[in-house]
Amino acid sequence: MPQDTSQSQLLPDAQTVTEVQHYSDSLFRFRVTRPASLRFRSGEFVMIGLMGDPNPETGKIKPLLRAYSIASPSWDETLQFYSIKVENGPLTSKLQHIKPNDQVILRPKPVGTLVHDALTTAKRIWFFSTGTGIAPFASLLREPETYERFEKVVLTHTCRDLADLKFGEELIHATKNDILVGEQAQEKLHYYPTTTREKSNKMGRVTTLLEDGTLFKELGVTNFNSINDRAMVCGSMGLNTDIKRILEKYGLKEGANSDPGDYVVEKAFVG
């Protein structure tokens, strides 16, 4: 269950929950206060969690921590996260019950590969995501540098059902009305949601739509290559592997913080 706020002083790196929104039986988002000392780059992740149950033998309680991409930009005054719910999950079975004013643990040591520093500049940037893998792109879409560096910004989001796309729909609306990046987003941002199970306006895995050319045709892209395009990938292990193969077929080379390239994959996060 959520942490009792009366015990907040006992929690290491405790932050206060300020907002919770449930989208379905399997997805929710929440906001927490931001540590005054925290500095991060849009697209990075941190470790967050709750205290676990006492060890039946020793009675000791250890924190349950998982990597969560920060779904808010580096300039935001609070921190947003987007999470799955797993009924028997060690952390999410508890985390899904948090309410405003509850406490969560946040280790303020951000890391990650989905950052602008890992890519060279080009004409277009593609954000490929499945499920909760959209979270780091929720940060990057509201980052001014995204629109300063690229002429076209494409977010693809593939989920099984329509309800799973709600977070992305809200994100696009908020971004295009954002006081900081809204004007540029209205001109440059393109949203491409698909479902794989429930019937919708666009169905199919984004990998299939990439390989058969449907994605490029519908977005008016005729020259996808290592000169014009950069990409970030975050989602299921299958998506990460398949998109990487497709990108390399087009000549794109993987980048890193220490060696910027054409695309990056978030290895530490699986949506």
Secondary structure, 3 states (H helix, E strand, C coil): CCECHHHHHHCCCEEEEEEEEECCCCEEEEEEECCCCCCCCCCCEEEEEEECCCCCCCCCCCEEEEEEECCCCCCCCEEEEEEECCCCCCCHHHHCCCCCCCEEEEEEEEECCCCHHHECCCCEEEEEEEHHHHHHHHHHCCCHHHHHHCCEEEEEEEECCHHHHHHHHHHHHHHHCCCCCHHHHHHHEEEEEEECCCCCCCECCHHHHHHCCHHHHHHCCCCCCCCCEEEEEECCHHHHHHHHHHHHHCCCCECECCECECEEECCCCCC
